[in-house]
């Protein structure tokens, strides 16, 4: 039995605007983990640390396995997601059962920020320490994001969610761009400051953690918990029992599961491009860290307009159509990346600009579209499954990338292998009857889908 569900459209007022601003601010806080840590610095840096620790044969010996240093970060990323498969849905079940979302968001964000800050100590061949810290930070990042996403249905009605979600993503790009600009200046000016490039990168990683943790305090001060909608037996269940119940109940919403399957496919591709583009640029294209950081900074700036622009297009044409169009653009990006010439800085920047235009909109609109398919009172639990394949948490894509590189020795083949995820995701999403899916979940469809 349930109590009153969320209103179809929350009443607009100062309290709601204040809470929405607090919600946007967490995107500002956490996005630096995606930009400065996962996308720009950690992949190439951890690869270089692993190369220092490699044996005489140029390979790493990990638990009896012989691994090329070039595959190390992609495998670590995959491992963190395998662990998230267990942690994130349970996080959602506990959040929905207890209603203590503010406390959970704060705990996961602070622990993840602390692990990120401690990456300052990853040096002198300590590639295992770097891997362990990243696994902890990425799991906490995903768990905090599950809780964060679950506020969206409480903050916006069906017709507002695309705009609210896109605005949050734009806030994230602004925050990520600001700190990344500082990091770029630090890396470029490292020699004049008496620092090596490695020392500058370690400072960048540590300050990203401090930024994430510091601004989370502001977010938590603005958001508020909602009453738990499930009562009686549902409240008495443990997190594991509630999760098992949710898994059984999800079978009653096959169209919601259909969307999750499509999202798993294309978002694996998106996240792998974001996470491993730095490795591809440095190892295959021979671009140095300053070029890479400048390109990612440009992506952040362009993506602000891209997220807001695609959000407006969704209001006119529907989120599903806009997402499908963005997937076509992603396929073109990968084909162009395969053909990039070594050392071609201008080509790399042009491709980065295209990525910026579609990256934020793809993710923001997928987030809001999924919110329409969740039964009331199950937001955090369902977003737990959603987040398994969300920002920086893909595992199929990095695994495919790593295996392709290990088998072929070519990063170009590795990057183009990701096309299959976008094609399969496009086909699956195009075939989904989205309006029927919203109605089947017991929700009111927006005017345009």
ChimeraX attribute file (.defattr): number of C-alpha atoms within 10 A of each C-alpha:
attribute: neighborCount
match mode: 1-to-1
recipient: residues
	/A:1	8
	/A:2	12
	/A:3	11
	/A:4	11
	/A:5	14
	/A:6	16
	/A:7	13
	/A:8	14
	/A:9	15
	/A:10	14
	/A:11	12
	/A:12	10
	/A:13	8
	/A:14	9
	/A:15	12
	/A:16	17
	/A:17	12
	/A:18	13
	/A:19	19
	/A:20	22
	/A:21	17
	/A:22	23
	/A:23	26
	/A:24	22
	/A:25	23
	/A:26	28
	/A:27	26
	/A:28	26
	/A:29	26
	/A:30	26
	/A:31	25
	/A:32	27
	/A:33	24
	/A:34	20
	/A:35	28
	/A:36	27
	/A:37	25
	/A:38	24
	/A:39	25
	/A:40	28
	/A:41	22
	/A:42	26
	/A:43	25
	/A:44	23
	/A:45	24
	/A:46	25
	/A:47	21
	/A:48	18
	/A:49	20
	/A:50	27
	/A:51	19
	/A:52	17
	/A:53	19
	/A:54	19
	/A:55	12
	/A:56	7
	/A:57	8
	/A:58	15
	/A:59	18
	/A:60	21
	/A:61	14
	/A:62	9
	/A:63	6
	/A:64	7
	/A:65	9
	/A:66	14
	/A:67	16
	/A:68	20
	/A:69	22
	/A:70	24
	/A:71	21
	/A:72	21
	/A:73	27
	/A:74	24
	/A:75	20
	/A:76	21
	/A:77	26
	/A:78	23
	/A:79	18
	/A:80	23
	/A:81	26
	/A:82	17
	/A:83	15
	/A:84	27
	/A:85	17
	/A:86	13
	/A:87	18
	/A:88	29
	/A:89	28
	/A:90	23
	/A:91	27
	/A:92	28
	/A:93	28
	/A:94	24
	/A:95	26
	/A:96	27
	/A:97	26
	/A:98	18
	/A:99	20
	/A:100	17
	/A:101	27
	/A:102	20
	/A:103	14
	/A:104	19
	/A:105	23
	/A:106	19
	/A:107	17
	/A:108	22
	/A:109	28
	/A:110	23
	/A:111	19
	/A:112	29
	/A:113	28
	/A:114	20
	/A:115	22
	/A:116	27
	/A:117	24
	/A:118	19
	/A:119	26
	/A:120	20
	/A:121	15
	/A:122	21
	/A:123	19
	/A:124	10
	/A:125	16
	/A:126	15
	/A:127	25
	/A:128	16
	/A:129	16
	/A:130	25
	/A:131	22
	/A:132	15
	/A:133	19
	/A:134	24
	/A:135	23
	/A:136	19
	/A:137	26
	/A:138	27
	/A:139	24
	/A:140	24
	/A:141	27
	/A:142	28
	/A:143	29
	/A:144	29
	/A:145	24
	/A:146	29
	/A:147	30
	/A:148	22
	/A:149	20
	/A:150	23
	/A:151	21
	/A:152	20
	/A:153	23
	/A:154	18
	/A:155	22
	/A:156	24
	/A:157	21
	/A:158	20
	/A:159	19
	/A:160	16
	/A:161	26
	/A:162	30
	/A:163	23
	/A:164	23
	/A:165	27
	/A:166	30
	/A:167	21
	/A:168	23
	/A:169	27
	/A:170	26
	/A:171	22
	/A:172	26
	/A:173	27
	/A:174	20
	/A:175	21
	/A:176	27
	/A:177	26
	/A:178	16
	/A:179	20
	/A:180	25
	/A:181	17
	/A:182	11
	/A:183	25
	/A:184	24
	/A:185	15
	/A:186	20
	/A:187	23
	/A:188	16
	/A:189	15
	/A:190	17
	/A:191	12
	/A:192	9
	/A:193	11
	/A:194	10
	/A:195	14
	/A:196	14
	/A:197	17
	/A:198	18
	/A:199	17
	/A:200	23
	/A:201	26
	/A:202	23
	/A:203	18
	/A:204	26
	/A:205	27
	/A:206	21
	/A:207	22
	/A:208	29
	/A:209	29
	/A:210	18
	/A:211	21
	/A:212	26
	/A:213	25
	/A:214	15
	/A:215	18
	/A:216	25
	/A:217	17
	/A:218	15
	/A:219	25
	/A:220	20
	/A:221	12
	/A:222	17
	/A:223	20
	/A:224	16
	/A:225	12
	/A:226	15
	/A:227	14
	/A:228	19
	/A:229	20
	/A:230	21
	/A:231	12
	/A:232	9
	/A:233	9
	/A:234	18
	/A:235	17
	/A:236	13
	/A:237	15
	/A:238	15
	/A:239	21
	/A:240	14
	/A:241	14
	/A:242	22
	/A:243	21
	/A:244	14
	/A:245	14
	/A:246	16
	/A:247	14
	/A:248	10
	/A:249	10
	/A:250	15
	/A:251	11
	/A:252	12
	/A:253	17
	/A:254	13
	/A:255	21
	/A:256	23
	/A:257	18
	/A:258	18
	/A:259	24
	/A:260	22
	/A:261	18
	/A:262	22
	/A:263	26
	/A:264	22
	/A:265	24
	/A:266	27
	/A:267	26
	/A:268	27
	/A:269	32
	/A:270	25
	/A:271	24
	/A:272	26
	/A:273	24
	/A:274	20
	/A:275	28
	/A:276	25
	/A:277	22
	/A:278	27
	/A:279	28
	/A:280	22
	/A:281	23
	/A:282	18
	/A:283	17
	/A:284	16
	/A:285	20
	/A:286	15
	/A:287	19
	/A:288	14
	/A:289	21
	/A:290	15
	/A:291	18
	/A:292	24
	/A:293	24
	/A:294	19
	/A:295	23
	/A:296	29
	/A:297	26
	/A:298	19
	/A:299	27
	/A:300	29
	/A:301	20
	/A:302	23
	/A:303	27
	/A:304	24
	/A:305	18
	/A:306	26
	/A:307	30
	/A:308	24
	/A:309	17
	/A:310	28
	/A:311	27
	/A:312	18
	/A:313	17
	/A:314	22
	/A:315	19
	/A:316	13
	/A:317	14
	/A:318	20
	/A:319	25
	/A:320	20
	/A:321	15
	/A:322	23
	/A:323	24
	/A:324	17
	/A:325	14
	/A:326	21
	/A:327	23
	/A:328	14
	/A:329	17
	/A:330	23
	/A:331	19
	/A:332	14
	/A:333	18
	/A:334	21
	/A:335	16
	/A:336	14
	/A:337	21
	/A:338	15
	/A:339	11
	/A:340	18
	/A:341	13
	/A:342	15
	/A:343	15
	/A:344	12
	/A:345	18
	/A:346	11
	/A:347	15
	/A:348	21
	/A:349	18
	/A:350	13
	/A:351	18
	/A:352	23
	/A:353	20
	/A:354	18
	/A:355	24
	/A:356	24
	/A:357	24
	/A:358	26
	/A:359	26
	/A:360	29
	/A:361	32
	/A:362	27
	/A:363	22
	/A:364	26
	/A:365	27
	/A:366	24
	/A:367	22
	/A:368	24
	/A:369	24
	/A:370	19
	/A:371	24
	/A:372	27
	/A:373	28
	/A:374	24
	/A:375	19
	/A:376	19
	/A:377	21
	/A:378	19
	/A:379	25
	/A:380	31
	/A:381	27
	/A:382	29
	/A:383	28
	/A:384	31
	/A:385	23
	/A:386	23
	/A:387	30
	/A:388	27
	/A:389	28
	/A:390	24
	/A:391	22
	/A:392	30
	/A:393	28
	/A:394	28
	/A:395	26
	/A:396	20
	/A:397	32
	/A:398	30
	/A:399	19
	/A:400	19
	/A:401	27
	/A:402	24
	/A:403	16
	/A:404	20
	/A:405	20
	/A:406	16
	/A:407	10
	/A:408	11
	/A:409	14
	/A:410	15
	/A:411	22
	/A:412	21
	/A:413	15
	/A:414	22
	/A:415	26
	/A:416	19
	/A:417	19
	/A:418	24
	/A:419	19
	/A:420	15
	/A:421	22
	/A:422	26
	/A:423	17
	/A:424	15
	/A:425	23
	/A:426	21
	/A:427	13
	/A:428	18
	/A:429	22
	/A:430	14
	/A:431	11
	/A:432	16
	/A:433	12
	/A:434	22
	/A:435	18
	/A:436	12
	/A:437	22
	/A:438	24
	/A:439	14
	/A:440	18
	/A:441	18
	/A:442	14
	/A:443	18
	/A:444	16
	/A:445	18
	/A:446	18
	/A:447	11
	/A:448	15
	/A:449	20
